[in-house]
């Protein structure tokens, strides 16, 4: 997080997450294709068994009534065609229906031969049961693959978010490096306040400038994680006296802040350091500011003694 060094994750972590996502999607697509294929196989097995059942029933019925199966089939086909002609008054449609019914009846009455019909029915039953069982197994694997894909999607999103956060942090580090290499030791008054606003913004704080008049000893108010820090910006040529510490401490109460600090591009007098230690006011001189901009010093920890929360600054 801003304010402390950031360790970059492995450079291929996003690529690995993308690869796992591709594999998870591929596995799910493959399994869904297997389910579709087995579903069609199950439907065909059911239809085949029903066909053989119809063939058995029709042959038994024909054998009980007439001796000539072919003649019975032709009669039924012609009768169906005639009925269609009467209903639709279309000889062409009647002919088509008659031929279709005849073909279906001939197939049911002759294929497969009587000698293997019962065996074929039993085999079709086994094939139907096997197809249904394989379909059930394949369908049972789908929820697990879907759950895996959801987990991989979440992991991928987290890795992308982390990569974006690290990229933003690297950009902030580059901007801090530019600020650190500028002639900030020569800045005074308003220029120094605006410089510190840029620095603390890159460190992850929301920064509010109080204004030049009536600031009650506080030039900047830093906000982060529900806490506020009152900062007096002291662009100074000589040593900063203890009056700046007094003003920052008084301004802390006025702005209802939780901590206070004085930041200078110079140094502090011994009395200012003694008073700051007594009041709990954080002092950042030119040397500490360099460490701050290089992430070698944690400003939040200096103020509160704990780890800084995630930044909400933009």
FIVEX-456818 format. One record per residue: x, y, z of N, C-alpha, C in turn; residue in one letter. Coordinates in steps of 0.1 Angstrom, whole numbers, padded with zeros to 4 digits, always signed. Layout:
<sites>
XYZXYZXYZa...
</sites>
This chain:
<sites>
+0008-0012+0000+0000+0000+0000+0009+0012+0000x+0004+0024-0004+0012+0036-0004+0017+0039+0010x+0029+0044+0011+0034+0047+0024+0044+0037+0028x+0045+0026+0021+0055+0016+0025+0059+0008+0012x+0071+0002+0012+0075-0005+0000+0066-0016-0004x+0064-0018-0017+0055-0028-0022+0063-0038-0029x+0060-0051-0026+0067-0062-0033+0059-0066-0044x+0065-0066-0056+0057-0070-0068+0055-0085-0068x+0043-0090-0073+0041-0104-0074+0049-0109-0086x+0050-0123-0088+0057-0128-0099+0051-0122-0112x+0060-0119-0122+0056-0112-0134+0046-0121-0142x+0046-0134-0140+0037-0143-0148+0024-0146-0140x+0022-0140-0128+0010-0144-0120-0003-0141-0128x-0004-0130-0135-0016-0127-0143-0017-0137-0154x-0006-0140-0161-0006-0150-0172-0010-0164-0167x-0006-0167-0155-0010-0180-0149-0025-0180-0146x-0030-0169-0140-0044-0169-0138-0052-0169-0150x-0047-0163-0161-0054-0163-0174-0054-0178-0179x-0043-0184-0178-0042-0198-0183-0051-0207-0175x-0052-0206-0162-0061-0214-0154-0076-0211-0158x-0079-0198-0161-0092-0195-0165-0095-0201-0178x-0086-0201-0188-0088-0207-0201-0090-0222-0199x-0082-0228-0191-0083-0243-0188-0097-0246-0182x-0101-0238-0172-0114-0241-0166-0125-0239-0176x-0125-0229-0184-0135-0227-0194-0135-0238-0204x-0123-0242-0208-0122-0253-0218-0127-0266-0212x-0124-0269-0199-0129-0281-0193-0145-0282-0192x-0150-0270-0189-0165-0269-0188-0171-0271-0202x-0165-0264-0212-0171-0265-0226-0170-0280-0230x-0159-0286-0228-0157-0300-0232-0167-0309-0225x-0169-0307-0212-0179-0315-0205-0193-0313-0210x-0197-0300-0213-0210-0297-0218-0212-0304-0231x-0201-0304-0240-0202-0311-0253-0204-0326-0251x-0198-0332-0241-0200-0346-0238-0214-0348-0233x-0219-0339-0225-0233-0341-0220-0243-0340-0232x-0241-0331-0241-0249-0330-0253-0249-0342-0262x-0237-0347-0264-0235-0359-0272-0242-0371-0265x-0240-0373-0252-0246-0384-0245-0261-0382-0244x-0266-0370-0243-0281-0367-0243-0287-0372-0257x-0280-0369-0268-0285-0374-0281-0284-0389-0282x-0273-0395-0276-0272-0409-0276-0283-0416-0268x-0286-0410-0256-0297-0415-0248-0310-0414-0255x-0313-0403-0262-0325-0402-0269-0326-0412-0280x-0315-0414-0287-0315-0424-0298-0317-0438-0292x-0311-0441-0281-0313-0454-0275-0327-0456-0271x-0333-0446-0265-0347-0447-0261-0356-0449-0274x-0354-0441-0284-0361-0443-0297-0360-0456-0303x-0347-0461-0303-0345-0475-0308-0353-0485-0301x-0353-0484-0288-0360-0494-0280-0375-0493-0282x-0380-0481-0283-0394-0479-0286-0398-0484-0300x-0389-0482-0309-0391-0487-0323-0393-0503-0323x-0384-0509-0316-0384-0524-0315-0396-0528-0307x-0401-0521-0297-0413-0524-0290-0425-0523-0299x-0425-0513-0307-0436-0511-0317-0436-0523-0327x-0424-0526-0332-0423-0537-0342-0428-0550-0336x-0425-0553-0323-0429-0565-0317-0445-0565-0316x-0450-0554-0311-0464-0553-0309-0472-0554-0322x-0467-0546-0332-0474-0546-0345-0474-0560-0352x-0462-0567-0351-0461-0581-0357-0471-0590-0350x-0471-0589-0336-0480-0598-0329-0495-0595-0333x-0498-0583-0334-0512-0579-0338-0515-0584-0352x-0506-0582-0362-0509-0586-0375-0510-0601-0376x-0501-0608-0369-0501-0623-0370-0513-0629-0364x-0520-0622-0355-0532-0627-0349-0544-0625-0358x-0543-0615-0367-0555-0612-0376-0554-0617-0390x-0542-0616-0396-0540-0620-0410-0527-0628-0411x-0525-0635-0422-0513-0643-0424-0503-0635-0432x-0507-0626-0440-0498-0619-0449-0494-0605-0444x-0482-0604-0438-0478-0591-0432-0477-0580-0443x-0471-0584-0454-0469-0574-0465-0482-0568-0470x-0492-0577-0472-0505-0573-0476-0512-0564-0466x-0510-0568-0453-0516-0560-0442-0510-0546-0442x-0497-0545-0444-0491-0532-0444-0495-0523-0455x-0496-0529-0467-0501-0522-0479-0515-0517-0477x-0524-0525-0472-0538-0521-0469-0539-0510-0460x-0531-0510-0449-0531-0499-0439-0526-0487-0446x-0515-0488-0454-0510-0476-0460-0520-0470-0470x-0526-0478-0478-0536-0473-0488-0548-0467-0480x-0552-0473-0469-0563-0468-0462-0560-0454-0456x-0548-0453-0451-0543-0440-0445-0543-0429-0456x-0538-0433-0468-0538-0424-0479-0552-0419-0483x-0561-0429-0484-0574-0425-0487-0581-0416-0477x-0578-0419-0464-0584-0410-0454-0578-0396-0454x-0565-0395-0457-0559-0382-0459-0565-0375-0471x-0568-0382-0482-0574-0376-0493-0588-0370-0490x-0595-0378-0483-0609-0373-0479-0608-0361-0470x-0599-0361-0461-0598-0350-0451-0593-0337-0457x-0582-0338-0465-0575-0327-0471-0579-0323-0485x-0585-0333-0492-0589-0331-0506-0576-0328-0515x-0565-0335-0511-0553-0333-0518-0547-0347-0522x-0548-0350-0534-0543-0364-0538-0528-0365-0537x-0521-0353-0539-0506-0354-0537-0502-0357-0523x-0508-0350-0513-0506-0352-0499-0510-0366-0495x-0521-0371-0501-0525-0385-0498-0515-0395-0502x-0509-0392-0514-0499-0402-0519-0487-0402-0511x-0483-0390-0506-0471-0389-0498-0473-0396-0484x-0485-0394-0478-0488-0400-0465-0489-0415-0467x-0495-0420-0478-0496-0434-0481-0482-0440-0482x-0474-0434-0490-0460-0440-0491-0452-0440-0478x-0453-0429-0471-0446-0428-0458-0451-0438-0448x-0464-0440-0447-0469-0450-0438-0465-0464-0442x-0466-0466-0456-0462-0479-0461-0447-0482-0457x-0438-0473-0459-0424-0475-0456-0422-0478-0442x-0429-0470-0433-0427-0472-0419-0433-0486-0415x-0444-0490-0420-0450-0503-0416-0441-0514-0421x-0436-0513-0434-0428-0523-0439-0415-0525-0430x-0410-0513-0426-0398-0514-0417-0401-0521-0404x-0412-0517-0398-0416-0523-0385-0419-0538-0386x-0424-0542-0398-0428-0556-0400-0417-0565-0404x-0406-0559-0409-0396-0567-0415-0382-0565-0409x-0379-0554-0402-0366-0551-0397-0366-0548-0382x-0359-0555-0374-0350-0567-0378-0358-0579-0380x-0352-0590-0385-0359-0602-0387-0365-0608-0374x-0375-0616-0375-0381-0621-0363-0371-0629-0354x-0362-0636-0361-0352-0644-0353-0344-0636-0343x-0341-0623-0346-0332-0616-0338-0340-0604-0331x-0353-0603-0333-0360-0592-0327-0359-0591-0312x-0362-0603-0306-0362-0603-0291-0348-0600-0286x-0337-0605-0292-0324-0602-0288-0320-0588-0290x-0325-0582-0302-0323-0568-0304-0330-0559-0294x-0342-0563-0289-0349-0555-0279-0341-0556-0266x-0336-0567-0262-0328-0568-0250-0315-0559-0251x-0309-0560-0262-0296-0553-0264-0299-0538-0264x-0310-0534-0271-0314-0520-0271-0317-0515-0256x-0324-0523-0248-0326-0520-0234-0313-0518-0226x-0304-0526-0229-0291-0525-0222-0284-0512-0227x-0285-0509-0240-0279-0497-0245-0285-0484-0239x-0299-0485-0238-0306-0474-0232-0302-0471-0218x-0301-0482-0210-0297-0480-0196-0283-0475-0195x-0274-0480-0203-0260-0476-0203-0259-0461-0207x-0267-0457-0217-0266-0443-0222-0272-0434-0211x-0283-0438-0204-0288-0430-0193-0279-0428-0182x-0272-0440-0178-0262-0439-0167-0250-0430-0171x-0245-0431-0183-0234-0423-0187-0238-0408-0187x-0250-0406-0191-0255-0392-0192-0256-0386-0177x-0261-0394-0168-0262-0390-0154-0248-0387-0148x-0238-0395-0151-0225-0393-0146-0219-0380-0152x-0221-0378-0165-0215-0366-0171-0222-0354-0166x-0235-0354-0164-0242-0343-0158-0238-0340-0144x-0235-0350-0136-0231-0348-0122-0218-0341-0121x-0209-0342-0132-0196-0335-0131-0198-0320-0135x-0208-0316-0141-0210-0302-0146-0210-0292-0134x-0218-0294-0123-0218-0285-0112-0204-0282-0106x-0196-0293-0105-0183-0292-0099-0174-0283-0108x-0175-0285-0121-0167-0277-0131-0172-0263-0131x-0185-0261-0129-0190-0247-0129-0185-0240-0116x-0185-0247-0105-0180-0241-0092-0165-0238-0094x-0157-0247-0100-0143-0245-0103-0141-0232-0111x-0149-0231-0121-0148-0219-0130-0151-0206-0123x-0162-0207-0114-0165-0195-0106-0153-0191-0097x-0147-0201-0091-0135-0199-0082-0123-0193-0090x-0121-0198-0102-0110-0193-0110-0113-0179-0115x-0126-0176-0119-0130-0163-0123-0127-0153-0111x-0131-0157-0099-0128-0148-0088-0113-0146-0085x-0105-0157-0086-0091-0156-0085-0085-0146-0096x-0090-0148-0108-0085-0140-0119-0088-0125-0117x-0100-0123-0112-0104-0109-0109-0095-0103-0098x-0092-0111-0088-0084-0106-0077-0070-0103-0082x-0064-0112-0091-0051-0110-0096-0050-0098-0105x-0061-0096-0113-0061-0084-0121-0062-0071-0113x-0070-0072-0102-0071-0060-0094-0058-0057-0087x-0051-0068-0082-0038-0066-0076-0028-0060-0086x-0028-0065-0098-0019-0060-0108-0022-0046-0111x-0035-0042-0112-0038-0028-0114-0034-0019-0102x-0036-0024-0090-0031-0017-0078-0016-0015-0078x-0009-0025-0081+0006-0024-0082+0010-0015-0093x+0003-0015-0104+0007-0006-0115+0005+0009-0110x-0007+0011-0103-0009+0025-0098+0002+0028-0088x+0006+0019-0079+0016+0022-0070+0029+0025-0076x+0032+0017-0087+0045+0020-0094+0044+0034-0100x+0033+0038-0106+0031+0051-0111+0033+0062-0101x+0027+0059-0089+0029+0068-0077+0043+0069-0073x+0050+0058-0073+0065+0058-0070+0073+0066-0080x+0069+0065-0093+0076+0073-0103+0074+0088-0101x+0061+0091-0098+0058+0105-0095+0065+0111-0083x+0066+0102-0072+0073+0106-0060+0088+0108-0063x+0093+0100-0072+0107+0101-0075+0110+0115-0082x+0100+0119-0091+0101+0132-0097+0101+0143-0087x+0092+0142-0078+0091+0152-0067+0103+0152-0059x+0109+0140-0055+0121+0140-0047+0133+0146-0054x+0133+0145-0067+0144+0151-0075+0143+0166-0078x+0131+0171-0074+0129+0185-0077+0136+0194-0067x+0136+0207-0069+0143+0217-0060+0134+0221-0048x+0129+0211-0041+0119+0213-0031+0125+0220-0018x+0138+0219-0016+0144+0226-0005+0143+0241-0006x+0141+0246-0018+0140+0261-0019+0126+0266-0019x+0116+0257-0017+0102+0262-0017+0098+0268-0004x+0089+0278-0005+0085+0285+0007+0070+0287+0006x+0063+0289+0018+0049+0294+0019+0040+0285+0010x+0032+0291+0002+0022+0284-0006+0028+0273-0015x+0039+0276-0021+0046+0266-0030+0049+0253-0022x+0054+0255-0010+0057+0244-0001+0045+0236+0003x+0034+0243+0005+0021+0236+0009+0016+0228-0003x+0017+0233-0015+0012+0226-0027+0022+0214-0030x+0034+0216-0027+0044+0205-0029+0040+0193-0020x+0038+0196-0007+0034+0186+0003+0021+0179-0001x+0012+0187-0006-0001+0181-0010+0001+0171-0021x+0010+0173-0030+0013+0163-0041+0020+0151-0034x+0029+0153-0025+0036+0142-0019+0027+0133-0011x+0018+0139-0003+0009+0131+0005-0002+0125-0003x-0006+0131-0014-0015+0125-0023-0010+0112-0029x+0003+0112-0033+0009+0100-0039+0012+0090-0028x+0012+0094-0015+0014+0084-0005+0000+0078+0000x-0010+0082-0007-0023+0076-0004-0033+0083+0005x-0030+0096+0007-0039+0104+0016-0048+0113+0007x-0060+0116+0013-0068+0127+0008-0063+0139+0015x-0060+0149+0007-0054+0161+0012-0063+0174+0010x-0065+0181+0021-0072+0193+0020-0064+0205+0025x-0062+0215+0016-0055+0227+0020-0065+0236+0028x-0060+0241+0039-0069+0249+0047-0070+0264+0043x-0060+0269+0035-0060+0283+0030-0050+0291+0038x-0047+0303+0032-0036+0311+0038-0040+0318+0051x-0053+0322+0052-0057+0330+0064-0066+0322+0073x-0065+0324+0085-0073+0317+0095-0072+0302+0095x-0059+0298+0093-0057+0283+0092-0055+0277+0106x-0054+0285+0116-0053+0280+0130-0040+0272+0131x-0029+0275+0124-0017+0268+0125-0016+0255+0117x-0026+0252+0110-0027+0240+0102-0028+0243+0087x-0019+0238+0079-0019+0242+0064-0026+0230+0056x-0024+0218+0061-0030+0207+0054-0037+0197+0064x-0048+0192+0059-0055+0181+0067-0055+0169+0059x-0049+0158+0064-0048+0146+0057-0059+0136+0062x-0065+0129+0053-0076+0120+0056-0073+0106+0050x-0075+0096+0059-0074+0082+0054-0079+0073+0065x-0087+0063+0060-0092+0053+0069-0100+0059+0081x-0107+0070+0079-0116+0075+0089-0108+0084+0099x-0095+0086+0097-0087+0094+0106-0082+0106+0099x-0079+0117+0107-0074+0129+0101-0061+0133+0108x-0052+0139+0100-0039+0144+0106-0037+0158+0102x-0035+0167+0112-0033+0181+0110-0018+0183+0107x-0015+0190+0096-0001+0192+0092+0002+0207+0090x+0013+0212+0097+0017+0225+0094+0029+0224+0085x+0028+0230+0073+0039+0230+0063+0048+0242+0065x+0061+0239+0068+0070+0250+0071+0081+0250+0061x+0079+0258+0050+0091+0260+0041+0100+0271+0047x+0112+0266+0052+0119+0275+0061+0134+0274+0057x+0141+0285+0060+0155+0286+0057+0164+0282+0069x+0159+0286+0081+0166+0282+0093+0160+0271+0101x+0163+0270+0113+0157+0259+0122+0143+0263+0126x+0134+0254+0125+0120+0256+0129+0118+0256+0144x+0113+0267+0150+0112+0268+0164+0100+0260+0170x+0099+0259+0183+0088+0252+0189+0074+0258+0188x+0074+0271+0184+0061+0277+0181+0053+0270+0170x+0060+0264+0161+0053+0256+0150+0046+0244+0156x+0053+0238+0166+0048+0226+0172+0035+0230+0180x+0036+0241+0187+0024+0246+0195+0012+0248+0186x+0015+0255+0175+0004+0258+0165-0002+0245+0159x+0006+0236+0155+0001+0223+0150-0007+0216+0160x-0002+0216+0173-0010+0209+0183-0023+0215+0186x-0023+0229+0186-0036+0236+0188-0045+0234+0176x-0040+0234+0164-0048+0232+0152-0054+0218+0151x-0047+0208+0157-0052+0194+0158-0066+0194+0164x-0067+0201+0176-0080+0202+0182-0090+0210+0175x-0086+0220+0168-0095+0229+0161-0102+0222+0149x-0093+0214+0142-0098+0207+0130-0103+0193+0133x-0104+0190+0147-0109+0177+0151-0101+0165+0145x-0088+0166+0145-0079+0156+0139-0074+0147+0150x-0069+0135+0146-0065+0125+0155-0050+0125+0158x-0042+0133+0150-0028+0135+0152-0023+0148+0145x-0011+0152+0148-0006+0164+0142+0009+0162+0138x+0013+0170+0129+0027+0169+0124+0032+0183+0119x+0045+0185+0119+0051+0196+0113+0061+0191+0103x+0059+0196+0090+0068+0191+0079+0076+0203+0074x+0089+0201+0073+0097+0212+0069+0108+0207+0059x+0113+0216+0051+0124+0213+0042+0137+0218+0049x+0137+0220+0062+0148+0225+0069+0151+0215+0081x+0153+0221+0093+0156+0213+0105+0148+0219+0116x+0148+0213+0128+0140+0217+0140+0150+0220+0151x+0146+0230+0159+0155+0233+0171+0153+0222+0181x+0162+0222+0190+0162+0212+0201+0149+0213+0209x+0145+0226+0212+0133+0228+0220+0121+0223+0213x+0121+0225+0199+0109+0220+0192+0108+0205+0192x+0120+0198+0192+0120+0184+0192+0115+0179+0206x+0119+0186+0217+0115+0182+0230+0100+0184+0232x+0095+0195+0228+0081+0198+0229+0073+0188+0221x+0077+0185+0209+0070+0175+0200+0070+0161+0207x+0081+0157+0213+0081+0144+0219+0071+0144+0231x+0070+0156+0238+0061+0157+0249+0046+0156+0245x+0043+0163+0234+0029+0165+0229+0025+0154+0220x+0035+0146+0215+0031+0135+0205+0030+0141+0191x+0036+0152+0188+0036+0158+0175+0047+0152+0166x+0044+0148+0154+0054+0141+0145+0061+0152+0138x+0075+0151+0138+0083+0161+0131+0090+0154+0119x+0088+0161+0107+0095+0156+0095+0104+0167+0090x+0117+0164+0091+0126+0174+0086+0131+0170+0072x+0141+0177+0066+0145+0174+0053+0150+0160+0051x+0157+0155+0060+0162+0141+0059+0151+0131+0060x+0142+0133+0069+0131+0123+0071+0121+0124+0059x+0120+0136+0053+0111+0137+0041+0117+0130+0029x+0130+0130+0028+0136+0122+0017+0132+0107+0019x+0134+0102+0031+0131+0088+0034+0116+0085+0032x+0107+0095+0035+0093+0094+0034+0090+0092+0019x+0096+0100+0010+0093+0099-0004+0099+0087-0010x+0109+0081-0004+0115+0068-0009+0109+0056-0002x+0097+0058+0005+0091+0047+0012+0099+0040+0022x+0109+0047+0027+0117+0041+0038+0112+0045+0052x+0102+0054+0052+0096+0058+0065+0080+0058+0063x+0074+0053+0073+0059+0052+0072+0053+0063+0081x+0047+0073+0074+0042+0085+0081+0030+0081+0089x+0022+0072+0085+0010+0068+0093+0014+0061+0106x+0025+0053+0105+0030+0046+0116+0036+0055+0126x+0042+0066+0121+0048+0076+0130+0036+0083+0138x+0025+0085+0131+0014+0092+0138+0006+0083+0147x+0003+0071+0143-0006+0062+0151+0000+0049+0156x+0012+0045+0151+0018+0034+0156+0013+0021+0150x+0003+0021+0141-0002+0009+0135-0001+0009+0120x-0006-0001+0113-0005-0002+0099-0015+0006+0092x-0012+0013+0082-0021+0022+0075-0032+0014+0068x-0044+0018+0068-0055+0011+0060-0053+0014+0045x-0061+0006+0037-0060+0008+0023-0063+0022+0019x-0056+0027+0009-0059+0041+0005-0071+0042-0003x-0079+0053-0001-0090+0056-0009-0088+0069-0017x-0076+0074-0017-0073+0086-0024-0072+0083-0039x-0077+0093-0047-0076+0091-0062-0068+0102-0068x
</sites>
